[in-house]
Amino acid sequence: MVDKERRADTKANQAALKRQLNDAQLLTLSELEHFGWELKFIRRKPFQPAVPVVFDAERKRFAVLEEDGTINDKPGFEIRG
């Protein structure tokens, strides 16, 4: 029963994150999801645009979805493990 609740929270969280993406980013994310990639979080820094971060299925690689829907696999910052 507890596991089911966690899954529901995860789905709700994913939906909330996706609502913050523009159409170009959503289209790219949809394509990436076919290959196991997932939107994990949106990085927010004061006075800078939001940065959606996606991870591959094995969580070994990450990339950023740019405003125009392109994928940036060298965004200039590291993700803490």
C-alpha positions as CSV (number, residue, x, y, z in Angstrom):
1,M,0.0,0.0,0.0
2,V,2.8,2.4,0.8
3,D,4.5,1.7,-2.5
4,K,1.4,2.6,-4.4
5,E,1.2,6.0,-2.7
6,R,4.8,6.7,-3.6
7,R,4.1,6.0,-7.3
8,A,1.1,8.3,-7.2
9,D,3.3,11.1,-5.7
10,T,5.9,10.5,-8.4
11,K,3.3,10.7,-11.2
12,A,1.9,13.9,-9.7
13,N,5.4,15.4,-9.4
14,Q,6.2,14.5,-13.0
15,A,2.9,16.1,-14.2
16,A,3.8,19.3,-12.2
17,L,7.2,19.4,-13.7
18,K,5.9,18.9,-17.2
19,R,3.4,21.8,-16.8
20,Q,6.4,24.1,-16.5
21,L,7.9,23.2,-19.9
22,N,7.1,24.9,-23.2
23,D,5.8,23.1,-26.3
24,A,9.3,22.6,-27.8
25,Q,10.7,21.1,-24.5
26,L,7.6,18.8,-24.2
27,L,8.1,17.5,-27.7
28,T,11.8,16.7,-27.1
29,L,11.0,15.2,-23.7
30,S,8.4,12.9,-25.3
31,E,11.0,11.7,-27.8
32,L,13.6,11.1,-25.0
33,E,11.1,9.2,-22.9
34,H,11.0,6.6,-25.7
35,F,14.6,5.9,-24.9
36,G,14.2,5.7,-21.2
37,W,15.1,9.3,-20.3
38,E,13.1,11.1,-17.6
39,L,12.6,14.7,-16.4
40,K,14.0,14.6,-12.9
41,F,13.9,18.3,-11.7
42,I,13.9,21.9,-12.8
43,R,16.9,23.8,-11.6
44,R,16.1,27.3,-10.5
45,K,18.7,30.0,-9.8
46,P,17.7,33.6,-8.8
47,F,17.3,35.9,-11.8
48,Q,18.0,33.2,-14.3
49,P,15.7,31.1,-16.5
50,A,14.5,27.7,-15.2
51,V,16.6,24.7,-16.4
52,P,14.8,21.4,-16.9
53,V,17.2,18.5,-16.3
54,V,16.7,15.0,-17.7
55,F,18.5,11.7,-16.9
56,D,19.0,8.5,-18.8
57,A,17.4,5.3,-17.6
58,E,20.6,4.3,-15.8
59,R,21.1,7.7,-14.2
60,K,24.6,7.8,-15.6
61,R,24.1,10.8,-17.9
62,F,22.1,14.0,-17.7
63,A,21.2,16.8,-20.1
64,V,19.3,20.0,-20.1
65,L,16.3,20.8,-22.3
66,E,17.0,24.2,-23.7
67,E,14.1,26.8,-24.4
68,D,14.1,25.9,-28.1
69,G,13.8,22.1,-27.3
70,T,17.4,21.2,-28.1
71,I,19.3,18.9,-25.8
72,N,22.4,20.2,-24.1
73,D,24.5,17.4,-22.7
74,K,27.3,19.8,-21.7
75,P,25.4,22.5,-19.7
76,G,28.4,23.8,-17.8
77,F,27.4,22.5,-14.3
78,E,27.7,19.2,-12.4
79,I,25.0,17.2,-10.7
80,R,25.8,16.0,-7.2
81,G,25.4,12.2,-6.8
